[in-house]
């Protein structure tokens, strides 16, 4: 099993835009072979 933790710095004022793009990207992420789960935390 591989666990990946990514710490991303989002520019002030772009938090909402980042979360929208992350939600769209989640569809691609979850379609990967072997995918189990992911989450976004502030």
C-alpha positions, 0 to 999 in steps of 0.5 A: 500500500502507498500513502501519499500526503501532499501539502499544498500552499494555496494563494490567499484569495484563491481557496474557493477556486482551488477547492472547485478545481480539486473537486473536478480533479477528484473524478480523475483521481478516483478513476485510477486503478487501485484507487481507495480514497482521498480527502482534502483538509484545510 
